[in-house]
């Protein structure tokens, strides 16, 4: 009973085919495509896959992008697409957002994945969950599994392009992260990195004070590997956090 999980971000679609819809299921195949190439999935990466029995995905992209994915699935398999929408509560997490359904589905799914990972590793503790991609999100969850709220800020690329377009003489750099930058490229790269790190560390302080305990930190997203070495507080880098969350939700919804 193969299960297809899909994560559509702002720039790429990531997918994984699991042996079943349950946490810890074996990955049979996986891949990623930039959004401009997703029309090639049916003739390319998906063409040799066995038909999944179920599909569950999360998407921050427009409905037109989701429809293009659904068309690829319809071309290959008789399986309906199901997309996660944040709700008041699901899979052990409760949603403290003012309007729960307006919370990004990728944020919701990643938090569910993070909480279950934390519980599998030990006792319940507060969490700070970070996704570093086109945008950066920083989420706070208490030890009882309530989402307290989160930050959204621009990722590295958006910060640097904004500086390039709004500041004469500055160009997107290929510099290094340094404590005391002595050239413009390093200054721009370091400034963006430490701006993101500062927001994350501030959330850790908020959670520490609010919950009276040290939070567990998880970091994910395509650019997470860039940020993790520059944090002053420990964060575990987990590439599969959204897929982990989709598997948890799928097990509860489909009962596999």
N, C-alpha and C positions, 0 to 999 in steps of 0.2 A: 504494500500500500504506500507507494512513493508519495512524498510530499514536497511541493515546490514552494520555496520562500523567496519573496522578491522585495527588495529595498530600492525605491526610486528616489534618489537625492536630487540636488540642484544641477548636477553635471553628469552623473553616471547612474546607470541601473546595475545593481548587484543582485545576483541570484544564486541559489543553492538548491540542489535536489537531494533530499534526505530519504533514508530508507523508510521512515515513518514519521508521523506528526507527534513526536514526543521529545522532551529534553534529552540530550545526549545521543540522539539518533546518528547513525553513521552518515557522513556526507558521501553521496555517490558521484556528484559532479558539481562544479561551481564555476562562476565566471563573472565578468563585468563588461559593460559596454557603455561608451559615451552616448548620451541621449540622441545625438544626431545619427547614430548607427543602429538604433534598436529595431528598425524595420528589417534588419538582416538576421535577426535571431532565428526565425523559423527556417531559413535556408542554411543557417550556419550552426552556431553552438547548440541550439535546441533540436536540430533535425534528427540527431541520433539518440536522443534521450527516450527512455521508456515513458509512457504516459503517466503523469502523476494522478493519484486518486483525488487529491485536494490541493488547493493553492490558497495561500494567504500572503498578503503583501501590505507594505506601508509606503506611502508616497507623499512627497512634498511638492511634486511637480503638478502642472495643470492637468485638468481632466482629459485634455486632448492627448497628453502623453500616456495616461493610463489606458485610454481607448486604443492607442496603437499597440500597447502590450496585450490587451485583451484580444485584439485582432490576430496577433501572432499566435496566441494560445488556441483560438478558435480554428485557425488554419491547421493546427497540428493535432489537437486533442479535444475530446468531449469533456471538458472540465470548466466549471464556472469560476471566474475570478472573484475573490473576496478581499476587500480592502479594510484594514483596521481604521476605525475612527475613535479618537479618544472619548472616553465616557466617564461617568462619575466614579466607577470602580471596575476593576477587572484584574484577574489573576493575582489577587493579593495586594494590589495597590489601590489606594483611594486618591482622588484627584482634587486638589485644593485650588485649582484654577477658578477664576470668577465665572467663566463660561467654559465648562469642561470640554465641550466638543470643539472649541476653538484652539485647543492645545494641539500642536503639531503631532501627527501620528508617529513620526520617527522619534520624537522626544519621549512620548508615552511608551512606545515599544522598548526603547533602549532602557528606560527606567525599570520596566518590568523585568527585562533580562538581567539588569544589574542587581536588583533586589534578590532574585532567585539565586544568582551566583553567590551573593554574599551569604544567604541562608545556607547554601550547600557547603560553604567553607567554615561556618561556625554560627555563633549566636547572633541575634538581630542587633544591628547597630545603625546609627544614622548613616546616610550616604550622600556623597557629592558625585554626580555623574556628568561627565564632560564629553561632548561631541565636537571634534575639531574638523571642520570641512569648509565649504564655501562661507558658511556662517559658523559661529561658535555658540554652543548652548551650554549653560552651567546650571544643573538642577540640584535642588536640595530635597531630601526625603528623610523623615524622622524614623526612629527605630520601630515604630508601629506600622510603617508602610504608607504614611501619608505624604503625598507630594506637597511640599510647602510653597514652592515657587521657584523661579529660575531666571537667569540672565540670558539675553541674546545680544551678541556683539559681532562685528564683522570679523571674518577670517583674515589670514595674512594677505591673500590676494586682493581682497576688496580694500583693505587699509592702504596697501601700497599703490593700487591704481588710483585711489582717491587723492593721495599725496601727489602722484605724478600729474594728474589732471588739474589739480588746484594750486600747485606750487611751481613757479618758474624754475627751470634748471634741474629739477629732480626727476630721475628716471627709475623705473622698477629695478631694484638691485639684485645682484647675485652674491650678496655679502654674507658674512658669518655673524653668529651671535657672540658678542663679547661683552664683558662687564664694563669696559671703558673703550667704546668704539673711537677710532681715530681717523676714520674715513667715512664718506657719506653712505656708501653701500652698506657697510657694517652698522652704521648708525640707524639706517632705515630698517634693516632686518632685525636688529636688536630691539629697537623701539617697538615694533609690532609684536615680537615674541614676548617681551616683558609686559606689554599692555595686556595681552591675553592672560599671561601668568598672574598678573596682579588682580584681575577680575576673579580668576579661579580661587586664588588664595584668600581674597576677601570673602567669597562665599563659604570657604572652609571656616573662617573666623565666625561668620554669622551662624553657621550650623553648630559649631562648637559651643557658642554662647547660648543659643536657643535650646539646644538639646542637652547640654551639660555633659557631653561625651565627645570623644574624638571620632569624626566620621571616617568611614571607609571610602576611598577614592577610586573610581574607575574612569578611564579615558578611552575613547574610541573615535572612529572617523578617519578619513583618508590621510589627514595631516597630523594625526595624533602622535606619530613617531617623531615629528619635528618638535612638539611641545614637551613631551615627557621628560627628556633629559634636562630641561631648564626649570623644572618645578622645585620649589623649596619644601614642599610637602609631598609625601609619597602618593603616587597614583599607579595603579596597575593598568597596563595597556592591554585592552581586549578588543581585537579586531572584530569578533563575532557577536558583539553585544546585541545588535538589532536582530540578528538571526536567532540568538538565544531567546530573546523576548517573543519572537514570532512562534517559536516552538512551544513555549510555555502557554501562550494564548491558544495555539492550535490544539494542544492536548486538552485544554478545558472546553473548547468549543466543539471539537470533533470526537473527543473521547478515545483517541487512539492510544 
